[in-house]
């Protein structure tokens, strides 16, 4: 019974190390107002409407975040899926993502501000999309944890200081294009999913289960040894005799 209780305590300890990871879902649309490069190939034309979406998973940041009361910075870089993804698109071969956000501390205005950058590349192409969001004096980031954001704006006056950019290139030096767009719709919602055990927590859980199994198996094996059975039987007999006397 003691072994069982200890194993339960180990399991609780391991899962107590689980962390909540903020997920930020972004939807946006805008109108292209500036283009450069090979616009025909990449379909960047002034006046075109651009729509898109991003999902930011802060738990996938693979660099130590910078976090102060006024500013937070996250970054992920390397093979496989990064911190930022585009729903419905394949997992990128290589990505470089980062975000930084200011809570009432943007250097020029002291307003809330966030910058999201998502870049993916493979052997044949490179693509990047960035969003700069600054909505005047509106309080939309309550803390640098970036939790509890529930933002839906389609007022051009509120969005006039926010914008998006995109750059794409192929294999050639001149095979590239860039565009800028003014946003006319923006939705930003953050949530905290259920706690997910960290790798260290899972390792501790597995080790504790292995240790529990090994100890129980060892105890069972000892109970089957002839000498151990005789000793137990003799002890039981002596106990019975004492009780009779």
KAMOJO-V407775 format. One record per helix or strand. SS is the DSSP state (hx for helix, st for strand). FROM is the first residue (numbers start at 0). TO is the last residue. If there is no record, write none. Layout:
ss->SS from->FROM to->TO
ss->SS from->FROM to->TO
This chain:
ss->hx from->1 to->14
ss->st from->18 to->18
ss->st from->21 to->36
ss->hx from->38 to->41
ss->st from->48 to->56
ss->hx from->57 to->59
ss->st from->65 to->66
ss->st from->70 to->78
ss->st from->83 to->84
ss->st from->93 to->101
ss->st from->112 to->120
ss->st from->125 to->133
ss->st from->149 to->152
ss->hx from->155 to->158
ss->st from->162 to->168
ss->st from->175 to->191
ss->st from->195 to->195
ss->hx from->198 to->222
ss->hx from->225 to->243
